[in-house]
Amino acid sequence: MIGYYVHHHGRGHLHRAVCVAHRLRTPVAGFSSLPRPAGWPGEWTELPKDTGAGAEGAAPTAGGTLHWAPLGHAGLRGRMGAIAGWIAEAGPDLFVSDVSVEVALLARLMGVPVVVAAMRGDRFDTAHRTAYDLADALLAPWPAAWPEPGWPDHWRAKTTHTGAFSRYDGRPRPTWEGTPAPSRRSVVVLLGAGGDGITEDDVRRAREKTPDWEWTVLGGTGGQWTDDPWPLLCRADAVVTHAGQNAIAECAAARTPALVIAQDRPHDEQRATARALHGAGLATVRSGWPAPEEWPGLLERTARAPADRWARWAPGDGADRAAQLLDHLATAGPALGRQPCAQR
């Protein structure tokens, strides 16, 4: 049995977990503050929230050793109790944290091997170091060819780089045979559910400067929402997106050229991803929303990029490789701590 914790911020952690869970041979139980996702293949426990009343000003970082453990918070106590109770009863072979330092610590303190989903950016604070150090394996959903700089050797030695993966890997591209060709080229602005700093005026001014382009805005403050942007991503000539791991993986799966604008996130996660994409030559990268007059040239340059270069970032089998790793580690059992995890 594998326990699998899913962070509630945005939807990237959830989509990634569902991708892996469907490929596991080992039974899996999910834990999150999010509702059970459609099609989850095993148990699902919706955890109490550890935010809200009582969460502010109550020593949430324990003097800088943790990320979020506010004193006296009933929701925190309830969620940790639910996970601990399940571990005590189910006796899992492995626990995956995507991502919570505190949940990784809880599982390891109860004698369960732990896999931590690694994140890009500055993860050298005390809490992250503790989680990455204690993990039996680190799962990095990006290519080994573009590693995170500065990682110590003992982290690298237990890291499996799967390449980026998404819910769209292996999905056939839609066809538009028999439909009229669009009169203008298409750009999709993919903002997602994790928050952004882009306003409706930003998009309006960019749209005004690019009359030859049809703009579709998904997510964010003024955009529409769709649970399945795949057809739009596939038909677009260019995508404008933030640098969240899930958004980049979905652009890569669609093989659509992208203009990537990193958002401010803790530990500089998105800026680290944007730097890797820029260094690899896989996307047009900007550090902030471009000025209106820059948009015509940026969209032209982005759309001309070879679409097949995305295969270097997302080879298409990342979720399979992640599931194979977890199945192997769950089978290894108590011997896991004596077996080095192979680099991939």
Rosetta blueprint (number, residue, H / E / L):
1 M L
2 I E
3 G E
4 Y E
5 Y E
6 V E
7 H L
8 H L
9 H L
10 G L
11 R L
12 G H
13 H H
14 L H
15 H H
16 R H
17 A H
18 V H
19 C H
20 V H
21 A H
22 H L
23 R L
24 L L
25 R L
26 T L
27 P L
28 V E
29 A E
30 G E
31 F E
32 S E
33 S L
34 L L
35 P L
36 R L
37 P L
38 A L
39 G L
40 W L
41 P L
42 G L
43 E E
44 W E
45 T E
46 E E
47 L L
48 P L
49 K L
50 D L
51 T L
52 G L
53 A L
54 G L
55 A L
56 E L
57 G L
58 A L
59 A L
60 P L
61 T L
62 A L
63 G L
64 G L
65 T L
66 L L
67 H L
68 W L
69 A L
70 P L
71 L L
72 G L
73 H L
74 A H
75 G H
76 L H
77 R H
78 G H
79 R H
80 M H
81 G H
82 A H
83 I H
84 A H
85 G H
86 W H
87 I H
88 A H
89 E H
90 A H
91 G L
92 P L
93 D L
94 L E
95 F E
96 V E
97 S E
98 D E
99 V L
100 S L
101 V H
102 E H
103 V H
104 A H
105 L H
106 L H
107 A H
108 R H
109 L H
110 M L
111 G L
112 V L
113 P L
114 V E
115 V E
116 V E
117 A E
118 A L
119 M L
120 R L
121 G L
122 D L
123 R L
124 F L
125 D L
126 T H
127 A H
128 H H
129 R H
130 T H
131 A H
132 Y H
133 D H
134 L H
135 A L
136 D L
137 A E
138 L E
139 L E
140 A E
141 P L
142 W L
143 P L
144 A L
145 A L
146 W L
147 P L
148 E L
149 P L
150 G L
151 W L
152 P L
153 D H
154 H H
155 W H
156 R H
157 A H
158 K L
159 T E
160 T E
161 H E
162 T L
163 G L
164 A L
165 F L
166 S L
167 R L
168 Y L
169 D L
170 G L
171 R L
172 P L
173 R L
174 P L
175 T L
176 W L
177 E L
178 G L
179 T L
180 P L
181 A L
182 P L
183 S L
184 R L
185 R E
186 S E
187 V E
188 V E
189 V E
190 L E
191 L E
192 G E
193 A L
194 G L
195 G L
196 D L
197 G L
198 I L
199 T L
200 E H
201 D H
202 D H
203 V H
204 R H
205 R H
206 A H
207 R H
208 E H
209 K L
210 T L
211 P L
212 D L
213 W E
214 E E
215 W E
216 T E
217 V E
218 L E
219 G E
220 G L
221 T L
222 G L
223 G L
224 Q E
225 W L
226 T L
227 D L
228 D L
229 P L
230 W H
231 P H
232 L H
233 L H
234 C H
235 R H
236 A L
237 D L
238 A E
239 V E
240 V E
241 T E
242 H L
243 A L
244 G L
245 Q H
246 N H
247 A H
248 I H
249 A H
250 E H
251 C H
252 A H
253 A H
254 A H
255 R L
256 T L
257 P L
258 A E
259 L E
260 V E
261 I E
262 A L
263 Q L
264 D L
265 R L
266 P H
267 H H
268 D H
269 E H
270 Q H
271 R H
272 A H
273 T H
274 A H
275 R H
276 A H
277 L H
278 H H
279 G H
280 A H
281 G L
282 L L
283 A L
284 T E
285 V E
286 R E
287 S L
288 G L
289 W L
290 P L
291 A L
292 P H
293 E H
294 E H
295 W H
296 P H
297 G H
298 L H
299 L H
300 E H
301 R H
302 T H
303 A H
304 R L
305 A L
306 P L
307 A H
308 D H
309 R H
310 W H
311 A H
312 R H
313 W L
314 A L
315 P L
316 G L
317 D L
318 G H
319 A H
320 D H
321 R H
322 A H
323 A H
324 Q H
325 L H
326 L H
327 D H
328 H H
329 L H
330 A H
331 T H
332 A H
333 G H
334 P H
335 A H
336 L H
337 G H
338 R H
339 Q L
340 P L
341 C L
342 A L
343 Q L
344 R L
